[in-house]
Amino acid sequence: MQAHGAEVGKVAVLSPYKAQVAALERAFRAAHGAAALAAVEFGTVDGFQARRPPPRATRATCAAC
């Protein structure tokens, strides 16, 4: 994250589904370790609608694809 210029605690990963959020957290932890997990906020789109955590990485799905 520091390589991209983001401050720790300023990154949010959003997904429309709770199960997908959990899967993304597990994948992130496996790739970067538990300590790095504290620097990223994971949540659903609904949970972040009233907030504005910059920058955002969003994963979308398509049921008809």
N, CA, C and O atoms as a Tinker XYZ file with bonds, in Angstrom:
   260  protein
     1  N      0.811000   -1.189000    0.000000    73     2
     2  CA     0.000000    0.000000    0.000000    64     1     3
     3  C      0.853000    1.250000    0.000000    63     2     4     5
     4  O      0.505000    2.240000   -0.645000    81     3
     5  N      1.949000    1.217000    0.705000    73     3     6
     6  CA     2.808000    2.392000    0.719000    64     5     7
     7  C      3.430000    2.622000   -0.648000    63     6     8     9
     8  O      3.744000    3.760000   -0.997000    81     7
     9  N      3.613000    1.561000   -1.429000    73     7    10
    10  CA     4.163000    1.714000   -2.771000    64     9    11
    11  C      3.219000    2.511000   -3.659000    63    10    12    13
    12  O      3.655000    3.120000   -4.636000    81    11
    13  N      1.932000    2.513000   -3.330000    73    11    14
    14  CA     0.943000    3.248000   -4.110000    64    13    15
    15  C      0.637000    4.611000   -3.499000    63    14    16    17
    16  O     -0.210000    5.343000   -4.010000    81    15
    17  N      1.303000    4.949000   -2.436000    73    15    18
    18  CA     1.147000    6.264000   -1.832000    64    17    19
    19  C     -0.027000    6.375000   -0.865000    63    18    20    21
    20  O     -0.326000    7.478000   -0.408000    81    19
    21  N     -0.693000    5.293000   -0.542000    73    19    22
    22  CA    -1.821000    5.350000    0.386000    64    21    23
    23  C     -1.314000    5.289000    1.817000    63    22    24    25
    24  O     -0.384000    4.546000    2.128000    81    23
    25  N     -1.930000    6.071000    2.675000    73    23    26
    26  CA    -1.581000    6.019000    4.084000    64    25    27
    27  C     -2.241000    4.794000    4.698000    63    26    28    29
    28  O     -3.331000    4.395000    4.290000    81    27
    29  N     -1.582000    4.207000    5.669000    73    27    30
    30  CA    -2.143000    3.044000    6.352000    64    29    31
    31  C     -3.463000    3.448000    7.003000    63    30    32    33
    32  O     -3.559000    4.502000    7.632000    81    31
    33  N     -4.463000    2.610000    6.847000    73    31    34
    34  CA    -5.771000    2.889000    7.419000    64    33    35
    35  C     -6.674000    3.680000    6.501000    63    34    36    37
    36  O     -7.805000    3.985000    6.880000    81    35
    37  N     -6.224000    4.021000    5.318000    73    35    38
    38  CA    -7.002000    4.816000    4.380000    64    37    39
    39  C     -7.508000    3.993000    3.203000    63    38    40    41
    40  O     -8.004000    4.558000    2.229000    81    39
    41  N     -7.393000    2.672000    3.274000    73    39    42
    42  CA    -7.806000    1.824000    2.157000    64    41    43
    43  C     -9.015000    1.006000    2.585000    63    42    44    45
    44  O     -9.035000    0.420000    3.667000    81    43
    45  N    -10.033000    0.976000    1.712000    73    43    46
    46  CA   -11.227000    0.174000    1.967000    64    45    47
    47  C    -11.472000   -0.740000    0.776000    63    46    48    49
    48  O    -11.332000   -0.328000   -0.376000    81    47
    49  N    -11.839000   -1.976000    1.063000    73    47    50
    50  CA   -12.202000   -2.938000    0.037000    64    49    51
    51  C    -13.687000   -3.213000    0.218000    63    50    52    53
    52  O    -14.115000   -3.678000    1.274000    81    51
    53  N    -14.469000   -2.926000   -0.816000    73    51    54
    54  CA   -15.918000   -3.060000   -0.733000    64    53    55
    55  C    -16.421000   -4.167000   -1.637000    63    54    56    57
    56  O    -15.865000   -4.423000   -2.705000    81    55
    57  N    -17.475000   -4.814000   -1.194000    73    55    58
    58  CA   -18.123000   -5.856000   -1.975000    64    57    59
    59  C    -19.610000   -5.814000   -1.667000    63    58    60    61
    60  O    -20.000000   -5.410000   -0.571000    81    59
    61  N    -20.441000   -6.218000   -2.604000    73    59    62
    62  CA   -21.884000   -6.184000   -2.337000    64    61    63
    63  C    -22.360000   -7.282000   -1.384000    63    62    64    65
    64  O    -23.463000   -7.179000   -0.847000    81    63
    65  N    -21.571000   -8.317000   -1.161000    73    63    66
    66  CA   -22.023000   -9.462000   -0.374000    64    65    67
    67  C    -21.111000   -9.739000    0.807000    63    66    68    69
    68  O    -19.889000   -9.662000    0.677000    81    67
    69  N    -21.701000  -10.069000    1.981000    73    67    70
    70  CA   -20.924000  -10.359000    3.185000    64    69    71
    71  C    -19.994000  -11.553000    2.992000    63    70    72    73
    72  O    -18.848000  -11.529000    3.439000    81    71
    73  N    -20.489000  -12.599000    2.325000    73    71    74
    74  CA   -19.652000  -13.786000    2.102000    64    73    75
    75  C    -18.448000  -13.440000    1.232000    63    74    76    77
    76  O    -17.357000  -13.973000    1.433000    81    75
    77  N    -18.645000  -12.555000    0.274000    73    75    78
    78  CA   -17.537000  -12.148000   -0.593000    64    77    79
    79  C    -16.529000  -11.309000    0.192000    63    78    80    81
    80  O    -15.322000  -11.427000   -0.023000    81    79
    81  N    -17.016000  -10.469000    1.093000    73    79    82
    82  CA   -16.126000   -9.685000    1.954000    64    81    83
    83  C    -15.252000  -10.626000    2.787000    63    82    84    85
    84  O    -14.045000  -10.418000    2.907000    81    83
    85  N    -15.865000  -11.651000    3.356000    73    83    86
    86  CA   -15.111000  -12.617000    4.156000    64    85    87
    87  C    -14.061000  -13.330000    3.315000    63    86    88    89
    88  O    -12.938000  -13.541000    3.771000    81    87
    89  N    -14.419000  -13.703000    2.091000    73    87    90
    90  CA   -13.466000  -14.376000    1.198000    64    89    91
    91  C    -12.322000  -13.442000    0.821000    63    90    92    93
    92  O    -11.170000  -13.871000    0.757000    81    91
    93  N    -12.624000  -12.183000    0.574000    73    91    94
    94  CA   -11.580000  -11.215000    0.232000    64    93    95
    95  C    -10.643000  -10.997000    1.419000    63    94    96    97
    96  O     -9.428000  -10.902000    1.240000    81    95
    97  N    -11.199000  -10.918000    2.629000    73    95    98
    98  CA   -10.360000  -10.779000    3.828000    64    97    99
    99  C     -9.430000  -11.972000    3.995000    63    98   100   101
   100  O     -8.245000  -11.805000    4.285000    81    99
   101  N     -9.966000  -13.177000    3.813000    73    99   102
   102  CA    -9.131000  -14.392000    3.934000    64   101   103
   103  C     -8.012000  -14.389000    2.890000    63   102   104   105
   104  O     -6.865000  -14.709000    3.198000    81   103
   105  N     -8.354000  -14.029000    1.664000    73   103   106
   106  CA    -7.348000  -14.001000    0.595000    64   105   107
   107  C     -6.284000  -12.944000    0.878000    63   106   108   109
   108  O     -5.097000  -13.184000    0.653000    81   107
   109  N     -6.697000  -11.783000    1.366000    73   107   110
   110  CA    -5.748000  -10.712000    1.684000    64   109   111
   111  C     -4.823000  -11.148000    2.813000    63   110   112   113
   112  O     -3.612000  -10.936000    2.750000    81   111
   113  N     -5.405000  -11.763000    3.854000    73   111   114
   114  CA    -4.601000  -12.236000    4.991000    64   113   115
   115  C     -3.591000  -13.277000    4.541000    63   114   116   117
   116  O     -2.437000  -13.257000    4.970000    81   115
   117  N     -4.024000  -14.188000    3.676000    73   115   118
   118  CA    -3.124000  -15.235000    3.189000    64   117   119
   119  C     -1.986000  -14.645000    2.353000    63   118   120   121
   120  O     -0.858000  -15.135000    2.411000    81   119
   121  N     -2.272000  -13.611000    1.588000    73   119   122
   122  CA    -1.265000  -13.017000    0.709000    64   121   123
   123  C     -0.340000  -12.034000    1.425000    63   122   124   125
   124  O      0.834000  -11.922000    1.072000    81   123
   125  N     -0.866000  -11.310000    2.442000    73   123   126
   126  CA    -0.093000  -10.220000    3.041000    64   125   127
   127  C      0.149000  -10.353000    4.541000    63   126   128   129
   128  O      0.910000   -9.572000    5.112000    81   127
   129  N     -0.486000  -11.330000    5.189000    73   127   130
   130  CA    -0.296000  -11.527000    6.623000    64   129   131
   131  C     -1.313000  -10.779000    7.461000    63   130   132   133
   132  O     -1.933000   -9.816000    7.010000    81   131
   133  N     -1.469000  -11.240000    8.682000    73   131   134
   134  CA    -2.460000  -10.673000    9.595000    64   133   135
   135  C     -2.150000   -9.216000    9.951000    63   134   136   137
   136  O     -3.073000   -8.423000   10.140000    81   135
   137  N     -0.887000   -8.858000   10.045000    73   135   138
   138  CA    -0.523000   -7.481000   10.403000    64   137   139
   139  C     -0.992000   -6.495000    9.335000    63   138   140   141
   140  O     -1.440000   -5.398000    9.666000    81   139
   141  N     -0.895000   -6.869000    8.065000    73   139   142
   142  CA    -1.339000   -5.991000    6.980000    64   141   143
   143  C     -2.851000   -5.855000    6.959000    63   142   144   145
   144  O     -3.373000   -4.854000    6.468000    81   143
   145  N     -3.560000   -6.841000    7.480000    73   143   146
   146  CA    -5.020000   -6.817000    7.503000    64   145   147
   147  C     -5.539000   -5.632000    8.314000    63   146   148   149
   148  O     -6.605000   -5.096000    8.009000    81   147
   149  N     -4.812000   -5.224000    9.326000    73   147   150
   150  CA    -5.220000   -4.099000   10.167000    64   149   151
   151  C     -5.204000   -2.773000    9.412000    63   150   152   153
   152  O     -5.864000   -1.821000    9.827000    81   151
   153  N     -4.466000   -2.701000    8.321000    73   151   154
   154  CA    -4.337000   -1.461000    7.562000    64   153   155
   155  C     -5.415000   -1.306000    6.493000    63   154   156   157
   156  O     -5.488000   -0.269000    5.834000    81   155
   157  N     -6.250000   -2.325000    6.316000    73   155   158
   158  CA    -7.269000   -2.296000    5.277000    64   157   159
   159  C     -8.626000   -2.528000    5.914000    63   158   160   161
   160  O     -8.790000   -3.425000    6.741000    81   159
   161  N     -9.589000   -1.721000    5.528000    73   159   162
   162  CA   -10.940000   -1.869000    6.046000    64   161   163
   163  C    -11.789000   -2.584000    5.003000    63   162   164   165
   164  O    -11.883000   -2.134000    3.861000    81   163
   165  N    -12.401000   -3.685000    5.387000    73   163   166
   166  CA   -13.247000   -4.470000    4.495000    64   165   167
   167  C    -14.697000   -4.272000    4.904000    63   166   168   169
   168  O    -15.001000   -4.164000    6.092000    81   167
   169  N    -15.599000   -4.223000    3.916000    73   167   170
   170  CA   -17.007000   -4.103000    4.249000    64   169   171
   171  C    -17.889000   -4.192000    3.031000    63   170   172   173
   172  O    -17.416000   -4.241000    1.896000    81   171
   173  N    -19.191000   -4.213000    3.291000    73   171   174
   174  CA   -20.151000   -4.260000    2.200000    64   173   175
   175  C    -20.435000   -2.851000    1.688000    63   174   176   177
   176  O    -20.180000   -1.860000    2.373000    81   175
   177  N    -20.955000   -2.785000    0.496000    73   175   178
   178  CA   -21.304000   -1.498000   -0.104000    64   177   179
   179  C    -22.325000   -0.783000    0.780000    63   178   180   181
   180  O    -22.196000    0.416000    1.030000    81   179
   181  N    -23.337000   -1.510000    1.254000    73   179   182
   182  CA   -24.352000   -0.910000    2.122000    64   181   183
   183  C    -23.744000   -0.313000    3.384000    63   182   184   185
   184  O    -24.146000    0.762000    3.830000    81   183
   185  N    -22.783000   -1.009000    3.949000    73   183   186
   186  CA   -22.155000   -0.535000    5.174000    64   185   187
   187  C    -21.319000    0.722000    4.999000    63   186   188   189
   188  O    -21.052000    1.424000    5.974000    81   187
   189  N    -20.901000    1.018000    3.767000    73   187   190
   190  CA   -20.040000    2.172000    3.515000    64   189   191
   191  C    -20.766000    3.324000    2.828000    63   190   192   193
   192  O    -20.139000    4.340000    2.528000    81   191
   193  N    -22.052000    3.201000    2.571000    73   191   194
   194  CA   -22.756000    4.232000    1.806000    64   193   195
   195  C    -22.697000    5.607000    2.455000    63   194   196   197
   196  O    -22.590000    6.612000    1.753000    81   195
   197  N    -22.765000    5.670000    3.755000    73   195   198
   198  CA   -22.766000    6.964000    4.432000    64   197   199
   199  C    -21.360000    7.492000    4.691000    63   198   200   201
   200  O    -21.203000    8.603000    5.197000    81   199
   201  N    -20.342000    6.716000    4.354000    73   199   202
   202  CA   -18.955000    7.096000    4.619000    64   201   203
   203  C    -18.212000    7.308000    3.308000    63   202   204   205
   204  O    -18.698000    6.937000    2.240000    81   203
   205  N    -17.042000    7.902000    3.399000    73   203   206
   206  CA   -16.208000    8.117000    2.216000    64   205   207
   207  C    -14.754000    7.773000    2.513000    63   206   208   209
   208  O    -13.929000    8.678000    2.639000    81   207
   209  N    -14.419000    6.492000    2.629000    73   207   210
   210  CA   -13.022000    6.123000    2.882000    64   209   211
   211  C    -12.218000    6.040000    1.581000    63   210   212   213
   212  O    -12.455000    5.126000    0.791000    81   211
   213  N    -11.293000    6.940000    1.330000    73   211   214
   214  CA   -10.497000    6.877000    0.096000    64   213   215
   215  C     -9.263000    6.015000    0.283000    63   214   216   217
   216  O     -8.877000    5.827000    1.437000    81   215
   217  N     -8.619000    5.484000   -0.709000    73   215   218
   218  CA    -9.204000    5.120000   -2.005000    64   217   219
   219  C    -10.006000    3.839000   -1.884000    63   218   220   221
   220  O     -9.975000    3.201000   -0.832000    81   219
   221  N    -10.716000    3.447000   -2.916000    73   219   222
   222  CA   -11.569000    2.266000   -2.861000    64   221   223
   223  C    -11.196000    1.257000   -3.931000    63   222   224   225
   224  O    -10.827000    1.615000   -5.050000    81   223
   225  N    -11.298000    0.008000   -3.567000    73   223   226
   226  CA   -11.168000   -1.086000   -4.524000    64   225   227
   227  C    -12.482000   -1.852000   -4.448000    63   226   228   229
   228  O    -12.823000   -2.389000   -3.394000    81   227
   229  N    -13.208000   -1.907000   -5.529000    73   227   230
   230  CA   -14.521000   -2.531000   -5.532000    64   229   231
   231  C    -14.513000   -3.752000   -6.427000    63   230   232   233
   232  O    -13.967000   -3.725000   -7.529000    81   231
   233  N    -15.118000   -4.817000   -5.948000    73   231   234
   234  CA   -15.248000   -6.020000   -6.740000    64   233   235
   235  C    -16.718000   -6.236000   -7.038000    63   234   236   237
   236  O    -17.539000   -6.278000   -6.122000    81   235
   237  N    -17.053000   -6.372000   -8.286000    73   235   238
   238  CA   -18.443000   -6.554000   -8.675000    64   237   239
   239  C    -18.631000   -7.952000   -9.275000    63   238   240   241
   240  O    -17.698000   -8.552000   -9.808000    81   239
   241  N    -19.839000   -8.436000   -9.172000    73   239   242
   242  CA   -20.160000   -9.733000   -9.760000    64   241   243
   243  C    -21.325000   -9.578000  -10.713000    63   242   244   245
   244  O    -22.078000   -8.606000  -10.655000    81   243
   245  N    -21.454000  -10.542000  -11.578000    73   243   246
   246  CA   -22.540000  -10.530000  -12.551000    64   245   247
   247  C    -23.184000  -11.914000  -12.533000    63   246   248   249
   248  O    -22.555000  -12.900000  -12.919000    81   247
   249  N    -24.431000  -11.987000  -12.088000    73   247   250
   250  CA   -25.115000  -13.265000  -11.990000    64   249   251
   251  C    -25.432000  -13.857000  -13.362000    63   250   252   253
   252  O    -25.557000  -15.074000  -13.499000    81   251
   253  N    -25.560000  -13.009000  -14.369000    73   251   254
   254  CA   -25.937000  -13.475000  -15.709000    64   253   255
   255  C    -24.726000  -13.730000  -16.620000    63   254   256   257
   256  O    -24.889000  -14.100000  -17.783000    81   255
   257  N    -23.516000  -13.531000  -16.088000    73   255   258
   258  CA   -22.314000  -13.669000  -16.921000    64   257   259
   259  C    -21.833000  -15.087000  -17.005000    63   258   260
   260  O    -20.833000  -15.362000  -17.669000    81   259
